[in-house]
Amino acid sequence: MDKTFISVTTDPAQAAYFAREGTVYSGYVPRSTLLEQTLKGAGESEYLLTHGTDLLKPIKPK
């Protein structure tokens, strides 16, 4: 895994916005693998997924 953290959101509309023309991934991951984003201004229901995962699958953005 190249990255230690992957940015994820619980808001599908935000995921589609940030993906632009790219792929949105969806899945259920254990809450214990998520860290809440604490940066000021991070208001998009963002979490950091630690150490990557194979639980996210590609879906089509709306």
PDB file of N, H, CA, C and O in Angstrom:
ATOM      1  N   MET A   1       0.848  -1.171   0.000  1.00  0.00           N
ATOM      2  CA  MET A   1       0.000   0.000   0.000  1.00  0.00           C
ATOM      3  C   MET A   1       0.893   1.232   0.000  1.00  0.00           C
ATOM      4  O   MET A   1       1.775   1.360   0.849  1.00  0.00           O
ATOM      5  N   ASP A   2       0.669   2.140  -0.947  1.00  0.00           N
ATOM      6  H   ASP A   2      -0.048   2.036  -1.637  1.00  0.00           H
ATOM      7  CA  ASP A   2       1.494   3.336  -1.074  1.00  0.00           C
ATOM      8  C   ASP A   2       1.159   4.409  -0.050  1.00  0.00           C
ATOM      9  O   ASP A   2       2.034   5.180   0.345  1.00  0.00           O
ATOM     10  N   LYS A   3      -0.103   4.470   0.388  1.00  0.00           N
ATOM     11  H   LYS A   3      -0.813   3.844   0.068  1.00  0.00           H
ATOM     12  CA  LYS A   3      -0.528   5.523   1.305  1.00  0.00           C
ATOM     13  C   LYS A   3      -0.904   4.931   2.654  1.00  0.00           C
ATOM     14  O   LYS A   3      -1.418   3.815   2.737  1.00  0.00           O
ATOM     15  N   THR A   4      -0.641   5.692   3.706  1.00  0.00           N
ATOM     16  H   THR A   4      -0.223   6.598   3.639  1.00  0.00           H
ATOM     17  CA  THR A   4      -1.006   5.256   5.043  1.00  0.00           C
ATOM     18  C   THR A   4      -2.470   5.556   5.323  1.00  0.00           C
ATOM     19  O   THR A   4      -3.142   4.763   5.982  1.00  0.00           O
ATOM     20  N   PHE A   5      -2.983   6.695   4.829  1.00  0.00           N
ATOM     21  H   PHE A   5      -2.437   7.338   4.293  1.00  0.00           H
ATOM     22  CA  PHE A   5      -4.368   7.091   5.042  1.00  0.00           C
ATOM     23  C   PHE A   5      -5.081   7.281   3.712  1.00  0.00           C
ATOM     24  O   PHE A   5      -4.487   7.723   2.729  1.00  0.00           O
ATOM     25  N   ILE A   6      -6.355   6.942   3.698  1.00  0.00           N
ATOM     26  H   ILE A   6      -6.838   6.583   4.497  1.00  0.00           H
ATOM     27  CA  ILE A   6      -7.225   7.225   2.564  1.00  0.00           C
ATOM     28  C   ILE A   6      -8.353   8.086   3.100  1.00  0.00           C
ATOM     29  O   ILE A   6      -8.967   7.743   4.111  1.00  0.00           O
ATOM     30  N   SER A   7      -8.636   9.203   2.435  1.00  0.00           N
ATOM     31  H   SER A   7      -8.138   9.481   1.613  1.00  0.00           H
ATOM     32  CA  SER A   7      -9.727  10.073   2.844  1.00  0.00           C
ATOM     33  C   SER A   7     -11.047   9.472   2.378  1.00  0.00           C
ATOM     34  O   SER A   7     -11.207   9.135   1.205  1.00  0.00           O
ATOM     35  N   VAL A   8     -11.999   9.340   3.313  1.00  0.00           N
ATOM     36  H   VAL A   8     -11.869   9.613   4.266  1.00  0.00           H
ATOM     37  CA  VAL A   8     -13.327   8.804   2.982  1.00  0.00           C
ATOM     38  C   VAL A   8     -14.383   9.731   3.576  1.00  0.00           C
ATOM     39  O   VAL A   8     -14.091  10.509   4.485  1.00  0.00           O
ATOM     40  N   THR A   9     -15.601   9.649   3.067  1.00  0.00           N
ATOM     41  H   THR A   9     -15.838   9.017   2.330  1.00  0.00           H
ATOM     42  CA  THR A   9     -16.702  10.453   3.564  1.00  0.00           C
ATOM     43  C   THR A   9     -17.954   9.599   3.691  1.00  0.00           C
ATOM     44  O   THR A   9     -18.117   8.602   2.988  1.00  0.00           O
ATOM     45  N   THR A  10     -18.827  10.000   4.592  1.00  0.00           N
ATOM     46  H   THR A  10     -18.695  10.810   5.164  1.00  0.00           H
ATOM     47  CA  THR A  10     -20.114   9.317   4.741  1.00  0.00           C
ATOM     48  C   THR A  10     -21.178   9.973   3.871  1.00  0.00           C
ATOM     49  O   THR A  10     -22.332   9.545   3.878  1.00  0.00           O
ATOM     50  N   ASP A  11     -20.807  11.001   3.125  1.00  0.00           N
ATOM     51  H   ASP A  11     -19.869  11.349   3.119  1.00  0.00           H
ATOM     52  CA  ASP A  11     -21.738  11.754   2.288  1.00  0.00           C
ATOM     53  C   ASP A  11     -21.500  11.430   0.811  1.00  0.00           C
ATOM     54  O   ASP A  11     -20.500  11.876   0.248  1.00  0.00           O
ATOM     55  N   PRO A  12     -22.395  10.661   0.164  1.00  0.00           N
ATOM     56  CA  PRO A  12     -22.214  10.287  -1.245  1.00  0.00           C
ATOM     57  C   PRO A  12     -22.093  11.486  -2.183  1.00  0.00           C
ATOM     58  O   PRO A  12     -21.362  11.420  -3.172  1.00  0.00           O
ATOM     59  N   ALA A  13     -22.793  12.575  -1.893  1.00  0.00           N
ATOM     60  H   ALA A  13     -23.386  12.629  -1.090  1.00  0.00           H
ATOM     61  CA  ALA A  13     -22.707  13.763  -2.745  1.00  0.00           C
ATOM     62  C   ALA A  13     -21.305  14.372  -2.684  1.00  0.00           C
ATOM     63  O   ALA A  13     -20.783  14.821  -3.704  1.00  0.00           O
ATOM     64  N   GLN A  14     -20.694  14.393  -1.501  1.00  0.00           N
ATOM     65  H   GLN A  14     -21.118  14.028  -0.672  1.00  0.00           H
ATOM     66  CA  GLN A  14     -19.328  14.896  -1.370  1.00  0.00           C
ATOM     67  C   GLN A  14     -18.343  13.993  -2.101  1.00  0.00           C
ATOM     68  O   GLN A  14     -17.404  14.476  -2.732  1.00  0.00           O
ATOM     69  N   ALA A  15     -18.555  12.694  -2.016  1.00  0.00           N
ATOM     70  H   ALA A  15     -19.318  12.301  -1.503  1.00  0.00           H
ATOM     71  CA  ALA A  15     -17.676  11.752  -2.722  1.00  0.00           C
ATOM     72  C   ALA A  15     -17.722  12.014  -4.223  1.00  0.00           C
ATOM     73  O   ALA A  15     -16.680  12.046  -4.879  1.00  0.00           O
ATOM     74  N   ALA A  16     -18.914  12.201  -4.767  1.00  0.00           N
ATOM     75  H   ALA A  16     -19.760  12.175  -4.234  1.00  0.00           H
ATOM     76  CA  ALA A  16     -19.066  12.469  -6.201  1.00  0.00           C
ATOM     77  C   ALA A  16     -18.411  13.801  -6.567  1.00  0.00           C
ATOM     78  O   ALA A  16     -17.780  13.912  -7.619  1.00  0.00           O
ATOM     79  N   TYR A  17     -18.556  14.808  -5.709  1.00  0.00           N
ATOM     80  H   TYR A  17     -19.069  14.718  -4.855  1.00  0.00           H
ATOM     81  CA  TYR A  17     -17.956  16.119  -5.958  1.00  0.00           C
ATOM     82  C   TYR A  17     -16.432  16.014  -6.035  1.00  0.00           C
ATOM     83  O   TYR A  17     -15.823  16.526  -6.974  1.00  0.00           O
ATOM     84  N   PHE A  18     -15.822  15.363  -5.068  1.00  0.00           N
ATOM     85  H   PHE A  18     -16.317  14.947  -4.305  1.00  0.00           H
ATOM     86  CA  PHE A  18     -14.365  15.258  -5.041  1.00  0.00           C
ATOM     87  C   PHE A  18     -13.826  14.321  -6.117  1.00  0.00           C
ATOM     88  O   PHE A  18     -12.696  14.495  -6.573  1.00  0.00           O
ATOM     89  N   ALA A  19     -14.610  13.339  -6.525  1.00  0.00           N
ATOM     90  H   ALA A  19     -15.528  13.198  -6.154  1.00  0.00           H
ATOM     91  CA  ALA A  19     -14.167  12.407  -7.567  1.00  0.00           C
ATOM     92  C   ALA A  19     -14.193  13.056  -8.942  1.00  0.00           C
ATOM     93  O   ALA A  19     -13.478  12.632  -9.850  1.00  0.00           O
ATOM     94  N   ARG A  20     -15.017  14.085  -9.092  1.00  0.00           N
ATOM     95  H   ARG A  20     -15.598  14.430  -8.354  1.00  0.00           H
ATOM     96  CA  ARG A  20     -15.209  14.734 -10.401  1.00  0.00           C
ATOM     97  C   ARG A  20     -15.538  13.671 -11.433  1.00  0.00           C
ATOM     98  O   ARG A  20     -16.590  13.037 -11.348  1.00  0.00           O
ATOM     99  N   GLU A  21     -14.680  13.466 -12.386  1.00  0.00           N
ATOM    100  H   GLU A  21     -13.825  13.981 -12.456  1.00  0.00           H
ATOM    101  CA  GLU A  21     -14.921  12.460 -13.434  1.00  0.00           C
ATOM    102  C   GLU A  21     -14.366  11.088 -13.048  1.00  0.00           C
ATOM    103  O   GLU A  21     -14.478  10.133 -13.816  1.00  0.00           O
ATOM    104  N   GLY A  22     -13.779  10.993 -11.877  1.00  0.00           N
ATOM    105  H   GLY A  22     -13.689  11.770 -11.253  1.00  0.00           H
ATOM    106  CA  GLY A  22     -13.179   9.738 -11.423  1.00  0.00           C
ATOM    107  C   GLY A  22     -14.192   8.782 -10.823  1.00  0.00           C
ATOM    108  O   GLY A  22     -15.400   9.014 -10.886  1.00  0.00           O
ATOM    109  N   THR A  23     -13.699   7.731 -10.255  1.00  0.00           N
ATOM    110  H   THR A  23     -12.718   7.542 -10.204  1.00  0.00           H
ATOM    111  CA  THR A  23     -14.530   6.676  -9.686  1.00  0.00           C
ATOM    112  C   THR A  23     -14.784   6.918  -8.211  1.00  0.00           C
ATOM    113  O   THR A  23     -13.882   7.307  -7.469  1.00  0.00           O
ATOM    114  N   VAL A  24     -16.027   6.685  -7.789  1.00  0.00           N
ATOM    115  H   VAL A  24     -16.760   6.369  -8.392  1.00  0.00           H
ATOM    116  CA  VAL A  24     -16.395   6.726  -6.374  1.00  0.00           C
ATOM    117  C   VAL A  24     -16.420   5.292  -5.871  1.00  0.00           C
ATOM    118  O   VAL A  24     -16.908   4.395  -6.559  1.00  0.00           O
ATOM    119  N   TYR A  25     -15.898   5.077  -4.680  1.00  0.00           N
ATOM    120  H   TYR A  25     -15.502   5.806  -4.121  1.00  0.00           H
ATOM    121  CA  TYR A  25     -15.890   3.750  -4.069  1.00  0.00           C
ATOM    122  C   TYR A  25     -16.834   3.747  -2.873  1.00  0.00           C
ATOM    123  O   TYR A  25     -16.996   4.764  -2.198  1.00  0.00           O
ATOM    124  N   SER A  26     -17.448   2.608  -2.619  1.00  0.00           N
ATOM    125  H   SER A  26     -17.316   1.782  -3.167  1.00  0.00           H
ATOM    126  CA  SER A  26     -18.381   2.478  -1.506  1.00  0.00           C
ATOM    127  C   SER A  26     -18.125   1.174  -0.777  1.00  0.00           C
ATOM    128  O   SER A  26     -17.659   0.199  -1.366  1.00  0.00           O
ATOM    129  N   GLY A  27     -18.433   1.166   0.512  1.00  0.00           N
ATOM    130  H   GLY A  27     -18.812   1.958   0.991  1.00  0.00           H
ATOM    131  CA  GLY A  27     -18.299  -0.066   1.271  1.00  0.00           C
ATOM    132  C   GLY A  27     -18.475   0.180   2.751  1.00  0.00           C
ATOM    133  O   GLY A  27     -18.537   1.321   3.210  1.00  0.00           O
ATOM    134  N   TYR A  28     -18.554  -0.899   3.478  1.00  0.00           N
ATOM    135  H   TYR A  28     -18.504  -1.825   3.105  1.00  0.00           H
ATOM    136  CA  TYR A  28     -18.646  -0.850   4.935  1.00  0.00           C
ATOM    137  C   TYR A  28     -17.301  -1.259   5.508  1.00  0.00           C
ATOM    138  O   TYR A  28     -16.756  -2.307   5.163  1.00  0.00           O
ATOM    139  N   VAL A  29     -16.776  -0.422   6.382  1.00  0.00           N
ATOM    140  H   VAL A  29     -17.219   0.430   6.662  1.00  0.00           H
ATOM    141  CA  VAL A  29     -15.500  -0.719   7.025  1.00  0.00           C
ATOM    142  C   VAL A  29     -15.687  -0.613   8.541  1.00  0.00           C
ATOM    143  O   VAL A  29     -16.558   0.127   8.999  1.00  0.00           O
ATOM    144  N   PRO A  30     -14.903  -1.325   9.309  1.00  0.00           N
ATOM    145  CA  PRO A  30     -15.014  -1.237  10.768  1.00  0.00           C
ATOM    146  C   PRO A  30     -14.718   0.185  11.261  1.00  0.00           C
ATOM    147  O   PRO A  30     -13.741   0.802  10.836  1.00  0.00           O
ATOM    148  N   ARG A  31     -15.559   0.695  12.151  1.00  0.00           N
ATOM    149  H   ARG A  31     -16.353   0.194  12.495  1.00  0.00           H
ATOM    150  CA  ARG A  31     -15.354   2.040  12.690  1.00  0.00           C
ATOM    151  C   ARG A  31     -13.970   2.164  13.335  1.00  0.00           C
ATOM    152  O   ARG A  31     -13.392   3.251  13.362  1.00  0.00           O
ATOM    153  N   SER A  32     -13.449   1.068  13.844  1.00  0.00           N
ATOM    154  H   SER A  32     -13.918   0.186  13.822  1.00  0.00           H
ATOM    155  CA  SER A  32     -12.139   1.101  14.506  1.00  0.00           C
ATOM    156  C   SER A  32     -11.005   1.442  13.544  1.00  0.00           C
ATOM    157  O   SER A  32      -9.912   1.786  13.993  1.00  0.00           O
ATOM    158  N   THR A  33     -11.237   1.356  12.233  1.00  0.00           N
ATOM    159  H   THR A  33     -12.125   1.077  11.869  1.00  0.00           H
ATOM    160  CA  THR A  33     -10.203   1.693  11.258  1.00  0.00           C
ATOM    161  C   THR A  33     -10.315   3.137  10.784  1.00  0.00           C
ATOM    162  O   THR A  33      -9.513   3.576   9.960  1.00  0.00           O
ATOM    163  N   LEU A  34     -11.307   3.890  11.295  1.00  0.00           N
ATOM    164  H   LEU A  34     -11.959   3.533  11.965  1.00  0.00           H
ATOM    165  CA  LEU A  34     -11.530   5.267  10.860  1.00  0.00           C
ATOM    166  C   LEU A  34     -11.090   6.267  11.919  1.00  0.00           C
ATOM    167  O   LEU A  34     -11.312   6.067  13.114  1.00  0.00           O
ATOM    168  N   LEU A  35     -10.464   7.345  11.461  1.00  0.00           N
ATOM    169  H   LEU A  35     -10.284   7.507  10.491  1.00  0.00           H
ATOM    170  CA  LEU A  35     -10.124   8.476  12.322  1.00  0.00           C
ATOM    171  C   LEU A  35     -10.896   9.681  11.810  1.00  0.00           C
ATOM    172  O   LEU A  35     -10.865   9.967  10.614  1.00  0.00           O
ATOM    173  N   GLU A  36     -11.591  10.395  12.695  1.00  0.00           N
ATOM    174  H   GLU A  36     -11.617  10.162  13.668  1.00  0.00           H
ATOM    175  CA  GLU A  36     -12.320  11.585  12.275  1.00  0.00           C
ATOM    176  C   GLU A  36     -11.328  12.675  11.881  1.00  0.00           C
ATOM    177  O   GLU A  36     -10.351  12.924  12.587  1.00  0.00           O
ATOM    178  N   GLN A  37     -11.593  13.325  10.741  1.00  0.00           N
ATOM    179  H   GLN A  37     -12.387  13.123  10.167  1.00  0.00           H
ATOM    180  CA  GLN A  37     -10.745  14.421  10.276  1.00  0.00           C
ATOM    181  C   GLN A  37     -10.916  15.596  11.232  1.00  0.00           C
ATOM    182  O   GLN A  37     -12.043  16.012  11.501  1.00  0.00           O
ATOM    183  N   THR A  38      -9.817  16.135  11.747  1.00  0.00           N
ATOM    184  H   THR A  38      -8.902  15.797  11.529  1.00  0.00           H
ATOM    185  CA  THR A  38      -9.884  17.208  12.740  1.00  0.00           C
ATOM    186  C   THR A  38      -9.376  18.546  12.219  1.00  0.00           C
ATOM    187  O   THR A  38      -9.313  19.508  12.984  1.00  0.00           O
ATOM    188  N   LEU A  39      -9.013  18.638  10.949  1.00  0.00           N
ATOM    189  H   LEU A  39      -9.064  17.856  10.328  1.00  0.00           H
ATOM    190  CA  LEU A  39      -8.530  19.903  10.404  1.00  0.00           C
ATOM    191  C   LEU A  39      -9.657  20.926  10.366  1.00  0.00           C
ATOM    192  O   LEU A  39     -10.796  20.588  10.042  1.00  0.00           O
ATOM    193  N   LYS A  40      -9.343  22.176  10.696  1.00  0.00           N
ATOM    194  H   LYS A  40      -8.418  22.451  10.959  1.00  0.00           H
ATOM    195  CA  LYS A  40     -10.336  23.247  10.615  1.00  0.00           C
ATOM    196  C   LYS A  40     -10.832  23.358   9.182  1.00  0.00           C
ATOM    197  O   LYS A  40     -10.044  23.309   8.238  1.00  0.00           O
ATOM    198  N   GLY A  41     -12.144  23.508   9.025  1.00  0.00           N
ATOM    199  H   GLY A  41     -12.784  23.548   9.793  1.00  0.00           H
ATOM    200  CA  GLY A  41     -12.724  23.659   7.697  1.00  0.00           C
ATOM    201  C   GLY A  41     -13.056  22.349   7.019  1.00  0.00           C
ATOM    202  O   GLY A  41     -13.624  22.354   5.927  1.00  0.00           O
ATOM    203  N   ALA A  42     -12.720  21.236   7.627  1.00  0.00           N
ATOM    204  H   ALA A  42     -12.258  21.232   8.514  1.00  0.00           H
ATOM    205  CA  ALA A  42     -13.044  19.930   7.034  1.00  0.00           C
ATOM    206  C   ALA A  42     -14.478  19.584   7.427  1.00  0.00           C
ATOM    207  O   ALA A  42     -14.709  18.862   8.396  1.00  0.00           O
ATOM    208  N   GLY A  43     -15.428  20.102   6.672  1.00  0.00           N
ATOM    209  H   GLY A  43     -15.241  20.689   5.885  1.00  0.00           H
ATOM    210  CA  GLY A  43     -16.827  19.921   7.027  1.00  0.00           C
ATOM    211  C   GLY A  43     -17.569  18.976   6.116  1.00  0.00           C
ATOM    212  O   GLY A  43     -18.796  19.045   6.034  1.00  0.00           O
ATOM    213  N   GLU A  44     -16.876  18.104   5.437  1.00  0.00           N
ATOM    214  H   GLU A  44     -15.879  18.048   5.504  1.00  0.00           H
ATOM    215  CA  GLU A  44     -17.540  17.229   4.471  1.00  0.00           C
ATOM    216  C   GLU A  44     -17.722  15.808   4.984  1.00  0.00           C
ATOM    217  O   GLU A  44     -17.652  14.857   4.205  1.00  0.00           O
ATOM    218  N   SER A  45     -17.952  15.650   6.276  1.00  0.00           N
ATOM    219  H   SER A  45     -18.008  16.422   6.909  1.00  0.00           H
ATOM    220  CA  SER A  45     -18.142  14.320   6.883  1.00  0.00           C
ATOM    221  C   SER A  45     -16.960  13.415   6.566  1.00  0.00           C
ATOM    222  O   SER A  45     -17.131  12.240   6.240  1.00  0.00           O
ATOM    223  N   GLU A  46     -15.757  13.979   6.668  1.00  0.00           N
ATOM    224  H   GLU A  46     -15.619  14.933   6.933  1.00  0.00           H
ATOM    225  CA  GLU A  46     -14.545  13.264   6.261  1.00  0.00           C
ATOM    226  C   GLU A  46     -13.949  12.457   7.403  1.00  0.00           C
ATOM    227  O   GLU A  46     -13.906  12.890   8.555  1.00  0.00           O
ATOM    228  N   TYR A  47     -13.494  11.275   7.039  1.00  0.00           N
ATOM    229  H   TYR A  47     -13.528  10.924   6.104  1.00  0.00           H
ATOM    230  CA  TYR A  47     -12.761  10.397   7.944  1.00  0.00           C
ATOM    231  C   TYR A  47     -11.502   9.940   7.229  1.00  0.00           C
ATOM    232  O   TYR A  47     -11.424   9.984   6.002  1.00  0.00           O
ATOM    233  N   LEU A  48     -10.530   9.506   7.989  1.00  0.00           N
ATOM    234  H   LEU A  48     -10.593   9.469   8.987  1.00  0.00           H
ATOM    235  CA  LEU A  48      -9.318   8.936   7.421  1.00  0.00           C
ATOM    236  C   LEU A  48      -9.324   7.443   7.696  1.00  0.00           C
ATOM    237  O   LEU A  48      -9.449   7.009   8.841  1.00  0.00           O
ATOM    238  N   LEU A  49      -9.189   6.683   6.656  1.00  0.00           N
ATOM    239  H   LEU A  49      -9.087   7.035   5.726  1.00  0.00           H
ATOM    240  CA  LEU A  49      -9.156   5.228   6.747  1.00  0.00           C
ATOM    241  C   LEU A  49      -7.693   4.824   6.862  1.00  0.00           C
ATOM    242  O   LEU A  49      -6.893   5.098   5.968  1.00  0.00           O
ATOM    243  N   THR A  50      -7.349   4.176   7.957  1.00  0.00           N
ATOM    244  H   THR A  50      -7.998   3.953   8.684  1.00  0.00           H
ATOM    245  CA  THR A  50      -5.948   3.841   8.206  1.00  0.00           C
ATOM    246  C   THR A  50      -5.522   2.580   7.466  1.00  0.00           C
ATOM    247  O   THR A  50      -6.247   1.587   7.428  1.00  0.00           O
ATOM    248  N   HIS A  51      -4.366   2.641   6.899  1.00  0.00           N
ATOM    249  H   HIS A  51      -3.776   3.448   6.930  1.00  0.00           H
ATOM    250  CA  HIS A  51      -3.690   1.490   6.285  1.00  0.00           C
ATOM    251  C   HIS A  51      -4.404   0.900   5.074  1.00  0.00           C
ATOM    252  O   HIS A  51      -4.104  -0.229   4.686  1.00  0.00           O
ATOM    253  N   GLY A  52      -5.331   1.620   4.471  1.00  0.00           N
ATOM    254  H   GLY A  52      -5.575   2.537   4.786  1.00  0.00           H
ATOM    255  CA  GLY A  52      -6.004   1.114   3.274  1.00  0.00           C
ATOM    256  C   GLY A  52      -6.959  -0.020   3.582  1.00  0.00           C
ATOM    257  O   GLY A  52      -7.081  -0.451   4.728  1.00  0.00           O
ATOM    258  N   THR A  53      -7.632  -0.497   2.554  1.00  0.00           N
ATOM    259  H   THR A  53      -7.533  -0.146   1.622  1.00  0.00           H
ATOM    260  CA  THR A  53      -8.599  -1.580   2.731  1.00  0.00           C
ATOM    261  C   THR A  53      -8.930  -2.200   1.390  1.00  0.00           C
ATOM    262  O   THR A  53      -8.752  -1.575   0.344  1.00  0.00           O
ATOM    263  N   ASP A  54      -9.406  -3.415   1.424  1.00  0.00           N
ATOM    264  H   ASP A  54      -9.550  -3.922   2.274  1.00  0.00           H
ATOM    265  CA  ASP A  54      -9.935  -4.040   0.212  1.00  0.00           C
ATOM    266  C   ASP A  54     -11.458  -4.142   0.312  1.00  0.00           C
ATOM    267  O   ASP A  54     -12.080  -4.867  -0.464  1.00  0.00           O
ATOM    268  N   LEU A  55     -12.067  -3.417   1.268  1.00  0.00           N
ATOM    269  H   LEU A  55     -11.561  -2.828   1.898  1.00  0.00           H
ATOM    270  CA  LEU A  55     -13.507  -3.467   1.486  1.00  0.00           C
ATOM    271  C   LEU A  55     -14.280  -2.454   0.650  1.00  0.00           C
ATOM    272  O   LEU A  55     -15.511  -2.492   0.628  1.00  0.00           O
ATOM    273  N   LEU A  56     -13.583  -1.545  -0.043  1.00  0.00           N
ATOM    274  H   LEU A  56     -12.584  -1.514  -0.026  1.00  0.00           H
ATOM    275  CA  LEU A  56     -14.252  -0.553  -0.871  1.00  0.00           C
ATOM    276  C   LEU A  56     -14.308  -1.031  -2.310  1.00  0.00           C
ATOM    277  O   LEU A  56     -13.308  -1.486  -2.866  1.00  0.00           O
ATOM    278  N   LYS A  57     -15.490  -0.925  -2.909  1.00  0.00           N
ATOM    279  H   LYS A  57     -16.302  -0.556  -2.458  1.00  0.00           H
ATOM    280  CA  LYS A  57     -15.692  -1.366  -4.289  1.00  0.00           C
ATOM    281  C   LYS A  57     -16.131  -0.182  -5.139  1.00  0.00           C
ATOM    282  O   LYS A  57     -16.849   0.687  -4.644  1.00  0.00           O
ATOM    283  N   PRO A  58     -15.719  -0.119  -6.411  1.00  0.00           N
ATOM    284  CA  PRO A  58     -16.103   1.007  -7.263  1.00  0.00           C
ATOM    285  C   PRO A  58     -17.604   1.005  -7.556  1.00  0.00           C
ATOM    286  O   PRO A  58     -18.208  -0.043  -7.781  1.00  0.00           O
ATOM    287  N   ILE A  59     -18.190   2.206  -7.547  1.00  0.00           N
ATOM    288  H   ILE A  59     -17.699   3.058  -7.364  1.00  0.00           H
ATOM    289  CA  ILE A  59     -19.579   2.406  -7.950  1.00  0.00           C
ATOM    290  C   ILE A  59     -19.615   3.578  -8.910  1.00  0.00           C
ATOM    291  O   ILE A  59     -18.639   4.322  -9.009  1.00  0.00           O
ATOM    292  N   LYS A  60     -20.705   3.755  -9.610  1.00  0.00           N
ATOM    293  H   LYS A  60     -21.497   3.150  -9.530  1.00  0.00           H
ATOM    294  CA  LYS A  60     -20.840   4.887 -10.527  1.00  0.00           C
ATOM    295  C   LYS A  60     -21.356   6.098  -9.760  1.00  0.00           C
ATOM    296  O   LYS A  60     -22.304   5.976  -8.985  1.00  0.00           O
ATOM    297  N   PRO A  61     -20.743   7.272  -9.963  1.00  0.00           N
ATOM    298  CA  PRO A  61     -21.269   8.485  -9.331  1.00  0.00           C
ATOM    299  C   PRO A  61     -22.633   8.831  -9.909  1.00  0.00           C
ATOM    300  O   PRO A  61     -22.921   8.526 -11.066  1.00  0.00           O
ATOM    301  N   LYS A  62     -23.476   9.472  -9.094  1.00  0.00           N
ATOM    302  H   LYS A  62     -23.242   9.720  -8.154  1.00  0.00           H
ATOM    303  CA  LYS A  62     -24.802   9.901  -9.563  1.00  0.00           C
ATOM    304  C   LYS A  62     -24.684  11.124 -10.412  1.00  0.00           C
ATOM    305  O   LYS A  62     -25.692  11.636 -10.900  1.00  0.00           O
TER     306      LYS A  62
END
